[in-house]
Each structure stands twice: as structure tokens, then as C-alpha cells.
């Protein structure tokens, strides 16, 4: 499944609102809005829902994490092969809620690339984002941890973090796409992020826990197609 930019990537996290059937319905809504507005929107469901969601919708599906272990005797690990087989086209790595050692991030990026899976590596600061970009992921997503789930967007509260991340990352890794996230709840948060140089957003509670996710997604899409 092709990913284009600007990208709206919706992380389902482990919210009950996006588990199982509810996650499928949300993915169908995301697909409809994405088509209607011509904006690339992707979802990152929980592992157990990847197969089902990938079968039901034609939008890019990401996993929220994976492990670099090869197939074989590695009980309990989530191999890139299993993610690919389930129908995902990429993965998040090193999310603030699932941090990894740098060598594990490097191995995970390599293994994913070998299998044709996209990688979106999260970073909590511009400096970490710059460092991780040199490991050659497809995307780096900057998320100030204190704003995650706060409803106060990175683009309003910390625009300088987006600007400096884009500058710092592009100076060493020009082909790496820079996304940002944390606290994004409305269209203006998305359009400001783009104005600041971001190539997409990573969003969770603003969509998953919204009373009317469709309304929010339309607001995001409108802000990008203006
Ligand atoms: O992965 C996205 C994320 O950490 C941001 O969460 O709830 O602030 O949109 P949220």
C-alpha cells in the first residue's frame, strides 16, 4: 500500500475504543475520508487486529512496534515477517511508550527494509531525532512526551521543536521524512505542523477518543486540502 505525504498516521495505541470491531469501523471511516479528500491517511492498530484491518481496508496499515529477531526460536517476539504477512506496510519504532535501545532500532530498521516495510521512528527531541535519522528510517516522528495525550498540540505549544527538528534532520538525512505528533486534535494543528515543515502528523487520542472521529478526520483533511 502506497504512502504519500503529507501523511496522517493514526496510532490506535491500546485504547479500547480502537480495539477489534471498533478498530475496523474506525479504519473504514479513515479510508472513506482519505479517499474523499485525496489525503493519505494510515492506521496503526494493535498487533492482533492488523490482519483483519488490512483485509477490510485499502489504506496503509502500520504496526506499533516490531522486534528484529529472525524467524525461529524466539518465543513471544513480533518478527517483521509476521507483520508483513499480516498485511502491514510499515511499522512505528521507538514510540515514547515503547522505547528501544539504539542498536535494536538500527537492527529493526535494517530488517524492516529488507522486507520492504516502511519505518517511522519516534523521537522525543530534535537532537534524538537527528541522531536516529542517521540510521536511515523512512520517517522520523518528533513527539514531545509531555504533550502526548494532553490535547495541547506540539504545533501550538512547541512550534520551535518542529522547525528545529526539520532543519536538523534534513541537514544530515535529506531523504528522511519528518513527521510530528502529540496533542493534535484539530485541523489547525495539522496545517500549522505542515507550515512548520513537517510532512505529516502522528495522532492518537484526538481521533481514537473523539466523540465523532469522522468530524475530526474531515477537519484534518480539510486543513490539508486548503
Ligand atoms: O503516536 C501518537 C501519539 O503518541 C500522540 O498521542 O494522543 O497526543 O495524539 P496523542
Boltz pocket constraint, residues with backbone or C-beta under 6 A from the ligand:
constraints:
  - pocket:
      binder: B
      contacts: [[A, 9], [A, 11], [A, 95], [A, 143], [A, 147], [A, 148], [A, 149], [A, 150], [A, 151], [A, 181], [A, 182], [A, 183], [A, 184], [A, 202], [A, 203], [A, 204], [A, 205], [A, 206]]
      max_distance: 6.0
